[in-house]
Protein backbone atom coordinates (compact mmCIF):
# COMPACT_ATOMS: atom_id res chain seq x y z
CA UNK A 1 0.00 0.00 0.00
CA UNK A 2 1.36 3.42 -0.92
CA UNK A 3 2.47 5.65 1.96
CA UNK A 4 2.85 8.71 -0.27
CA UNK A 5 0.22 10.84 1.39
CA UNK A 6 0.54 14.60 1.69
CA UNK A 7 0.50 14.24 5.47
CA UNK A 8 3.37 11.76 5.41
CA UNK A 9 5.41 14.23 3.36
CA UNK A 10 4.67 17.01 5.85
CA UNK A 11 5.63 14.83 8.80
CA UNK A 12 8.91 13.67 7.26
CA UNK A 13 9.83 17.20 6.23
CA UNK A 14 9.11 18.49 9.72
CA UNK A 15 11.32 15.75 11.16
CA UNK A 16 14.21 16.71 8.93
CA UNK A 17 13.94 20.34 10.06
CA UNK A 18 14.34 19.39 13.71
CA UNK A 19 17.77 20.07 15.15
CA UNK A 20 17.92 20.27 18.96
CA UNK A 21 20.85 22.70 19.04
CA UNK A 22 19.78 25.05 16.25
CA UNK A 23 16.23 25.46 17.52
CA UNK A 24 17.59 26.98 20.74
CA UNK A 25 18.90 29.98 18.84
CA UNK A 26 17.02 30.45 15.56
CA UNK A 27 13.40 30.59 14.48
CA UNK A 28 11.78 27.39 13.33
CA UNK A 29 11.93 27.20 9.52
CA UNK A 30 8.61 27.88 7.84
CA UNK A 31 7.29 25.36 5.32
CA UNK A 32 5.53 27.06 2.43
CA UNK A 33 2.48 24.83 2.02
CA UNK A 34 1.49 26.49 -1.27
CA UNK A 35 4.71 25.26 -2.85
CA UNK A 36 4.54 21.92 -1.10
CA UNK A 37 1.05 21.26 -2.46
CA UNK A 38 2.13 22.08 -6.02
CA UNK A 39 5.21 19.88 -5.77
CA UNK A 40 3.29 17.02 -4.20
CA UNK A 41 0.59 17.01 -6.88
CA UNK A 42 3.21 17.41 -9.61
CA UNK A 43 5.57 14.64 -8.53
CA UNK A 44 2.70 12.37 -7.47
CA UNK A 45 1.78 11.90 -11.14
CA UNK A 46 5.18 10.61 -12.25
CA UNK A 47 6.16 6.97 -12.70
CA UNK A 48 8.84 7.11 -10.01
CA UNK A 49 8.63 4.84 -6.98
CA UNK A 50 7.03 6.26 -3.84
CA UNK A 51 10.48 6.48 -2.23
CA UNK A 52 11.80 8.49 -5.17
CA UNK A 53 8.75 10.73 -5.27
CA UNK A 54 9.07 11.52 -1.59
CA UNK A 55 12.78 12.25 -2.01
CA UNK A 56 12.18 14.67 -4.88
CA UNK A 57 9.48 16.57 -3.00
CA UNK A 58 11.42 16.79 0.25
CA UNK A 59 14.73 17.74 -1.37
CA UNK A 60 13.15 20.54 -3.38
CA UNK A 61 11.46 21.89 -0.25
CA UNK A 62 14.75 21.65 1.66
CA UNK A 63 16.37 23.78 -1.03
CA UNK A 64 13.56 26.33 -0.69
CA UNK A 65 13.86 26.33 3.10
CA UNK A 66 17.65 26.70 2.89
CA UNK A 67 17.27 29.73 0.61
CA UNK A 68 14.58 31.22 2.87
CA UNK A 69 16.72 30.61 5.95
CA UNK A 70 19.69 32.44 4.45
CA UNK A 71 17.34 35.37 3.79
CA UNK A 72 16.81 35.63 7.55
CA UNK A 73 20.46 36.39 8.27
CA UNK A 74 20.62 39.83 9.87
CA UNK A 75 23.24 42.43 9.07
CA UNK A 76 26.22 42.65 11.41
CA UNK A 77 26.36 45.69 13.68
CA UNK A 78 29.41 47.00 15.54
CA UNK A 79 27.85 46.79 18.99
CA UNK A 80 25.63 43.74 18.80
CA UNK A 81 25.41 41.21 21.61
CA UNK A 82 27.16 37.85 21.59
CA UNK A 83 23.72 36.23 21.46
CA UNK A 84 22.81 38.18 18.30
CA UNK A 85 26.12 37.29 16.67
CA UNK A 86 25.66 33.63 17.53
CA UNK A 87 22.09 33.64 16.23
CA UNK A 88 23.19 35.16 12.93
CA UNK A 89 26.04 32.69 12.51
CA UNK A 90 23.79 29.75 13.31
CA UNK A 91 21.17 30.96 10.85
CA UNK A 92 23.81 30.80 8.12
CA UNK A 93 24.83 27.33 9.26
CA UNK A 94 21.19 26.21 9.40
CA UNK A 95 20.72 27.21 5.76
CA UNK A 96 23.87 25.30 4.86
CA UNK A 97 22.66 22.33 6.90
CA UNK A 98 19.35 22.15 5.00
CA UNK A 99 21.24 22.43 1.72
CA UNK A 100 23.50 19.59 2.77
CA UNK A 101 20.48 17.41 3.53
CA UNK A 102 19.14 17.85 0.01
CA UNK A 103 22.49 16.91 -1.55
CA UNK A 104 22.70 13.86 0.70
CA UNK A 105 19.23 12.59 -0.17
CA UNK A 106 19.64 13.05 -3.92
CA UNK A 107 23.13 11.56 -3.86
CA UNK A 108 21.66 8.35 -2.43
CA UNK A 109 19.26 8.28 -5.40
CA UNK A 110 22.23 8.88 -7.73
CA UNK A 111 20.17 11.39 -9.71
CA UNK A 112 22.81 13.71 -11.11
CA UNK A 113 20.40 15.50 -13.46
CA UNK A 114 18.08 16.48 -10.60
CA UNK A 115 21.03 17.75 -8.57
CA UNK A 116 22.10 19.81 -11.60
CA UNK A 117 18.54 21.11 -12.07
CA UNK A 118 18.30 22.36 -8.50
CA UNK A 119 21.89 23.67 -8.43
CA UNK A 120 21.22 25.72 -11.56
CA UNK A 121 18.04 27.15 -10.02
CA UNK A 122 19.88 28.02 -6.79
CA UNK A 123 22.56 29.87 -8.76
CA UNK A 124 19.99 31.89 -10.70
CA UNK A 125 17.92 32.65 -7.60
CA UNK A 126 20.99 34.01 -5.81
CA UNK A 127 21.84 36.14 -8.84
CA UNK A 128 18.32 37.62 -8.79
CA UNK A 129 18.64 38.35 -5.06
CA UNK A 130 21.90 40.20 -5.70
CA UNK A 131 20.24 42.22 -8.47
CA UNK A 132 17.43 43.18 -6.10
CA UNK A 133 19.92 44.20 -3.45
CA UNK A 134 22.19 46.36 -5.61
CA UNK A 135 19.95 47.71 -8.37
CA UNK A 136 19.23 51.20 -7.08
CA UNK A 137 17.12 52.07 -10.11
CA UNK A 138 14.76 49.11 -10.19
CA UNK A 139 11.19 49.99 -10.98
CA UNK A 140 8.13 48.54 -9.28
CA UNK A 141 7.63 46.27 -12.28
CA UNK A 142 11.22 45.02 -12.20
CA UNK A 143 10.87 44.32 -8.48
CA UNK A 144 7.65 42.37 -9.05
CA UNK A 145 9.16 40.39 -11.94
CA UNK A 146 12.08 39.42 -9.74
CA UNK A 147 9.81 38.40 -6.89
CA UNK A 148 7.87 36.28 -9.37
CA UNK A 149 11.04 34.46 -10.42
CA UNK A 150 12.17 33.93 -6.83
CA UNK A 151 8.81 32.47 -5.81
CA UNK A 152 8.31 30.01 -8.66
CA UNK A 153 11.70 29.13 -10.13
CA UNK A 154 12.33 25.94 -8.16
CA UNK A 155 8.87 24.57 -8.95
CA UNK A 156 9.07 25.48 -12.63
CA UNK A 157 12.50 23.84 -12.94
CA UNK A 158 11.31 20.67 -11.23
CA UNK A 159 8.19 20.63 -13.44
CA UNK A 160 10.40 20.92 -16.52
CA UNK A 161 12.60 18.13 -15.18
CA UNK A 162 9.46 15.98 -14.82
CA UNK A 163 8.34 16.96 -18.35
CA UNK A 164 5.08 18.41 -17.05
CA UNK A 165 4.68 22.08 -17.89
CA UNK A 166 0.89 22.25 -17.62
CA UNK A 167 0.68 24.35 -14.45
CA UNK A 168 3.87 26.41 -14.70
CA UNK A 169 2.10 29.64 -15.64
CA UNK A 170 -0.53 29.19 -12.94
CA UNK A 171 2.15 28.47 -10.34
CA UNK A 172 4.04 31.62 -11.33
CA UNK A 173 1.01 33.89 -11.11
CA UNK A 174 -0.54 32.34 -8.00
CA UNK A 175 2.66 32.22 -5.95
CA UNK A 176 3.42 35.80 -6.97
CA UNK A 177 -0.03 36.96 -5.87
CA UNK A 178 0.32 35.19 -2.54
CA UNK A 179 3.75 36.75 -1.99
CA UNK A 180 2.64 40.27 -2.91
CA UNK A 181 -0.23 40.00 -0.45
CA UNK A 182 2.19 38.95 2.30
CA UNK A 183 4.57 41.76 1.42
CA UNK A 184 1.87 44.40 1.52
CA UNK A 185 0.52 43.04 4.79
CA UNK A 186 4.03 43.15 6.27
CA UNK A 187 4.27 46.85 5.51
CA UNK A 188 0.80 47.61 6.85
CA UNK A 189 1.61 45.87 10.14
CA UNK A 190 4.98 47.66 10.38
CA UNK A 191 6.86 44.37 10.05
CA UNK A 192 8.38 44.73 6.59
CA UNK A 193 10.27 41.76 5.20
CA UNK A 194 13.87 41.96 4.02
CA UNK A 195 12.61 42.10 0.44
CA UNK A 196 10.54 45.19 1.23
CA UNK A 197 13.35 46.76 3.26
CA UNK A 198 15.77 46.35 0.35
CA UNK A 199 13.25 47.74 -2.10
CA UNK A 200 12.15 50.67 0.01
CA UNK A 201 15.69 51.94 0.33
CA UNK A 202 14.93 53.37 -3.11
CA UNK A 203 11.13 53.60 -2.90
CA UNK A 204 9.22 54.99 0.07
CA UNK A 205 6.74 52.81 1.93
CA UNK A 206 4.03 55.38 1.23
CA UNK A 207 4.71 55.03 -2.47
CA UNK A 208 4.74 51.26 -2.18
CA UNK A 209 1.30 51.27 -0.57
CA UNK A 210 -0.18 53.85 -2.90
CA UNK A 211 -2.52 53.10 -5.78
CA UNK A 212 0.39 53.79 -8.14
CA UNK A 213 2.40 50.87 -6.80
CA UNK A 214 1.74 47.38 -5.50
CA UNK A 215 -2.04 47.11 -4.92
CA UNK A 216 -3.05 47.39 -8.60
CA UNK A 217 -0.50 44.69 -9.34
CA UNK A 218 -1.97 42.46 -6.67
CA UNK A 219 -5.38 42.81 -8.28
CA UNK A 220 -3.96 42.23 -11.76
CA UNK A 221 -2.07 39.08 -10.84
CA UNK A 222 -4.98 37.78 -8.78
CA UNK A 223 -7.18 38.10 -11.85
CA UNK A 224 -4.59 36.35 -14.03
CA UNK A 225 -4.10 33.51 -11.54
CA UNK A 226 -7.86 33.08 -11.16
CA UNK A 227 -8.30 32.73 -14.92
CA UNK A 228 -5.48 30.18 -14.98
CA UNK A 229 -6.96 28.37 -11.98
CA UNK A 230 -9.97 27.36 -14.07
CA UNK A 231 -7.61 25.90 -16.67
CA UNK A 232 -5.74 23.57 -14.32
CA UNK A 233 -5.89 19.98 -15.63
CA UNK A 234 -8.13 17.59 -13.72
CA UNK A 235 -5.20 15.45 -12.56
CA UNK A 236 -4.21 18.34 -10.27
CA UNK A 237 -7.34 17.90 -8.17
CA UNK A 238 -5.38 18.08 -4.93
CA UNK A 239 -4.03 21.50 -5.91
CA UNK A 240 -7.45 22.64 -7.16
CA UNK A 241 -9.10 21.74 -3.86
CA UNK A 242 -6.32 23.41 -1.86
CA UNK A 243 -6.30 26.64 -3.88
CA UNK A 244 -10.09 26.95 -4.14
CA UNK A 245 -10.48 28.78 -0.83
CA UNK A 246 -7.99 31.43 -1.87
CA UNK A 247 -10.12 32.45 -4.82
CA UNK A 248 -13.46 32.21 -3.02
CA UNK A 249 -12.68 33.37 0.53
CA UNK A 250 -9.13 34.33 1.49
CA UNK A 251 -8.41 36.98 -1.13
CA UNK A 252 -11.78 38.73 -0.79
CA UNK A 253 -11.42 38.77 2.99
CA UNK A 254 -7.97 40.30 2.69
CA UNK A 255 -8.99 43.00 0.22
CA UNK A 256 -12.03 43.88 2.31
CA UNK A 257 -9.92 44.26 5.44
CA UNK A 258 -7.41 46.52 3.65
CA UNK A 259 -10.18 48.71 2.22
CA UNK A 260 -11.79 49.05 5.65
CA UNK A 261 -8.41 49.82 7.18
C-alpha positions as CSV (number, residue, x, y, z in Angstrom):
1,X,0.0,0.0,0.0
2,X,1.4,3.4,-0.9
3,X,2.5,5.6,2.0
4,X,2.9,8.7,-0.3
5,X,0.2,10.8,1.4
6,X,0.5,14.6,1.7
7,X,0.5,14.2,5.5
8,X,3.4,11.8,5.4
9,X,5.4,14.2,3.4
10,X,4.7,17.0,5.8
11,X,5.6,14.8,8.8
12,X,8.9,13.7,7.3
13,X,9.8,17.2,6.2
14,X,9.1,18.5,9.7
15,X,11.3,15.7,11.2
16,X,14.2,16.7,8.9
17,X,13.9,20.3,10.1
18,X,14.3,19.4,13.7
19,X,17.8,20.1,15.1
20,X,17.9,20.3,19.0
21,X,20.8,22.7,19.0
22,X,19.8,25.1,16.2
23,X,16.2,25.5,17.5
24,X,17.6,27.0,20.7
25,X,18.9,30.0,18.8
26,X,17.0,30.4,15.6
27,X,13.4,30.6,14.5
28,X,11.8,27.4,13.3
29,X,11.9,27.2,9.5
30,X,8.6,27.9,7.8
31,X,7.3,25.4,5.3
32,X,5.5,27.1,2.4
33,X,2.5,24.8,2.0
34,X,1.5,26.5,-1.3
35,X,4.7,25.3,-2.9
36,X,4.5,21.9,-1.1
37,X,1.0,21.3,-2.5
38,X,2.1,22.1,-6.0
39,X,5.2,19.9,-5.8
40,X,3.3,17.0,-4.2
41,X,0.6,17.0,-6.9
42,X,3.2,17.4,-9.6
43,X,5.6,14.6,-8.5
44,X,2.7,12.4,-7.5
45,X,1.8,11.9,-11.1
46,X,5.2,10.6,-12.3
47,X,6.2,7.0,-12.7
48,X,8.8,7.1,-10.0
49,X,8.6,4.8,-7.0
50,X,7.0,6.3,-3.8
51,X,10.5,6.5,-2.2
52,X,11.8,8.5,-5.2
53,X,8.7,10.7,-5.3
54,X,9.1,11.5,-1.6
55,X,12.8,12.2,-2.0
56,X,12.2,14.7,-4.9
57,X,9.5,16.6,-3.0
58,X,11.4,16.8,0.2
59,X,14.7,17.7,-1.4
60,X,13.1,20.5,-3.4
61,X,11.5,21.9,-0.2
62,X,14.8,21.6,1.7
63,X,16.4,23.8,-1.0
64,X,13.6,26.3,-0.7
65,X,13.9,26.3,3.1
66,X,17.7,26.7,2.9
67,X,17.3,29.7,0.6
68,X,14.6,31.2,2.9
69,X,16.7,30.6,5.9
70,X,19.7,32.4,4.5
71,X,17.3,35.4,3.8
72,X,16.8,35.6,7.6
73,X,20.5,36.4,8.3
74,X,20.6,39.8,9.9
75,X,23.2,42.4,9.1
76,X,26.2,42.7,11.4
77,X,26.4,45.7,13.7
78,X,29.4,47.0,15.5
79,X,27.8,46.8,19.0
80,X,25.6,43.7,18.8
81,X,25.4,41.2,21.6
82,X,27.2,37.9,21.6
83,X,23.7,36.2,21.5
84,X,22.8,38.2,18.3
85,X,26.1,37.3,16.7
86,X,25.7,33.6,17.5
87,X,22.1,33.6,16.2
88,X,23.2,35.2,12.9
89,X,26.0,32.7,12.5
90,X,23.8,29.7,13.3
91,X,21.2,31.0,10.8
92,X,23.8,30.8,8.1
93,X,24.8,27.3,9.3
94,X,21.2,26.2,9.4
95,X,20.7,27.2,5.8
96,X,23.9,25.3,4.9
97,X,22.7,22.3,6.9
98,X,19.3,22.1,5.0
99,X,21.2,22.4,1.7
100,X,23.5,19.6,2.8
101,X,20.5,17.4,3.5
102,X,19.1,17.9,0.0
103,X,22.5,16.9,-1.6
104,X,22.7,13.9,0.7
105,X,19.2,12.6,-0.2
106,X,19.6,13.1,-3.9
107,X,23.1,11.6,-3.9
108,X,21.7,8.4,-2.4
109,X,19.3,8.3,-5.4
110,X,22.2,8.9,-7.7
111,X,20.2,11.4,-9.7
112,X,22.8,13.7,-11.1
113,X,20.4,15.5,-13.5
114,X,18.1,16.5,-10.6
115,X,21.0,17.8,-8.6
116,X,22.1,19.8,-11.6
117,X,18.5,21.1,-12.1
118,X,18.3,22.4,-8.5
119,X,21.9,23.7,-8.4
120,X,21.2,25.7,-11.6
121,X,18.0,27.1,-10.0
122,X,19.9,28.0,-6.8
123,X,22.6,29.9,-8.8
124,X,20.0,31.9,-10.7
125,X,17.9,32.6,-7.6
126,X,21.0,34.0,-5.8
127,X,21.8,36.1,-8.8
128,X,18.3,37.6,-8.8
129,X,18.6,38.4,-5.1
130,X,21.9,40.2,-5.7
131,X,20.2,42.2,-8.5
132,X,17.4,43.2,-6.1
133,X,19.9,44.2,-3.5
134,X,22.2,46.4,-5.6
135,X,20.0,47.7,-8.4
136,X,19.2,51.2,-7.1
137,X,17.1,52.1,-10.1
138,X,14.8,49.1,-10.2
139,X,11.2,50.0,-11.0
140,X,8.1,48.5,-9.3
141,X,7.6,46.3,-12.3
142,X,11.2,45.0,-12.2
143,X,10.9,44.3,-8.5
144,X,7.6,42.4,-9.1
145,X,9.2,40.4,-11.9
146,X,12.1,39.4,-9.7
147,X,9.8,38.4,-6.9
148,X,7.9,36.3,-9.4
149,X,11.0,34.5,-10.4
150,X,12.2,33.9,-6.8
151,X,8.8,32.5,-5.8
152,X,8.3,30.0,-8.7
153,X,11.7,29.1,-10.1
154,X,12.3,25.9,-8.2
155,X,8.9,24.6,-9.0
156,X,9.1,25.5,-12.6
157,X,12.5,23.8,-12.9
158,X,11.3,20.7,-11.2
159,X,8.2,20.6,-13.4
160,X,10.4,20.9,-16.5
161,X,12.6,18.1,-15.2
162,X,9.5,16.0,-14.8
163,X,8.3,17.0,-18.4
164,X,5.1,18.4,-17.1
165,X,4.7,22.1,-17.9
166,X,0.9,22.3,-17.6
167,X,0.7,24.3,-14.4
168,X,3.9,26.4,-14.7
169,X,2.1,29.6,-15.6
170,X,-0.5,29.2,-12.9
171,X,2.2,28.5,-10.3
172,X,4.0,31.6,-11.3
173,X,1.0,33.9,-11.1
174,X,-0.5,32.3,-8.0
175,X,2.7,32.2,-6.0
176,X,3.4,35.8,-7.0
177,X,0.0,37.0,-5.9
178,X,0.3,35.2,-2.5
179,X,3.8,36.8,-2.0
180,X,2.6,40.3,-2.9
181,X,-0.2,40.0,-0.4
182,X,2.2,38.9,2.3
183,X,4.6,41.8,1.4
184,X,1.9,44.4,1.5
185,X,0.5,43.0,4.8
186,X,4.0,43.1,6.3
187,X,4.3,46.9,5.5
188,X,0.8,47.6,6.8
189,X,1.6,45.9,10.1
190,X,5.0,47.7,10.4
191,X,6.9,44.4,10.0
192,X,8.4,44.7,6.6
193,X,10.3,41.8,5.2
194,X,13.9,42.0,4.0
195,X,12.6,42.1,0.4
196,X,10.5,45.2,1.2
197,X,13.3,46.8,3.3
198,X,15.8,46.4,0.3
199,X,13.2,47.7,-2.1
200,X,12.1,50.7,0.0
201,X,15.7,51.9,0.3
202,X,14.9,53.4,-3.1
203,X,11.1,53.6,-2.9
204,X,9.2,55.0,0.1
205,X,6.7,52.8,1.9
206,X,4.0,55.4,1.2
207,X,4.7,55.0,-2.5
208,X,4.7,51.3,-2.2
209,X,1.3,51.3,-0.6
210,X,-0.2,53.9,-2.9
211,X,-2.5,53.1,-5.8
212,X,0.4,53.8,-8.1
213,X,2.4,50.9,-6.8
214,X,1.7,47.4,-5.5
215,X,-2.0,47.1,-4.9
216,X,-3.1,47.4,-8.6
217,X,-0.5,44.7,-9.3
218,X,-2.0,42.5,-6.7
219,X,-5.4,42.8,-8.3
220,X,-4.0,42.2,-11.8
221,X,-2.1,39.1,-10.8
222,X,-5.0,37.8,-8.8
223,X,-7.2,38.1,-11.9
224,X,-4.6,36.3,-14.0
225,X,-4.1,33.5,-11.5
226,X,-7.9,33.1,-11.2
227,X,-8.3,32.7,-14.9
228,X,-5.5,30.2,-15.0
229,X,-7.0,28.4,-12.0
230,X,-10.0,27.4,-14.1
231,X,-7.6,25.9,-16.7
232,X,-5.7,23.6,-14.3
233,X,-5.9,20.0,-15.6
234,X,-8.1,17.6,-13.7
235,X,-5.2,15.5,-12.6
236,X,-4.2,18.3,-10.3
237,X,-7.3,17.9,-8.2
238,X,-5.4,18.1,-4.9
239,X,-4.0,21.5,-5.9
240,X,-7.5,22.6,-7.2
241,X,-9.1,21.7,-3.9
242,X,-6.3,23.4,-1.9
243,X,-6.3,26.6,-3.9
244,X,-10.1,26.9,-4.1
245,X,-10.5,28.8,-0.8
246,X,-8.0,31.4,-1.9
247,X,-10.1,32.4,-4.8
248,X,-13.5,32.2,-3.0
249,X,-12.7,33.4,0.5
250,X,-9.1,34.3,1.5
251,X,-8.4,37.0,-1.1
252,X,-11.8,38.7,-0.8
253,X,-11.4,38.8,3.0
254,X,-8.0,40.3,2.7
255,X,-9.0,43.0,0.2
256,X,-12.0,43.9,2.3
257,X,-9.9,44.3,5.4
258,X,-7.4,46.5,3.7
259,X,-10.2,48.7,2.2
260,X,-11.8,49.0,5.7
261,X,-8.4,49.8,7.2
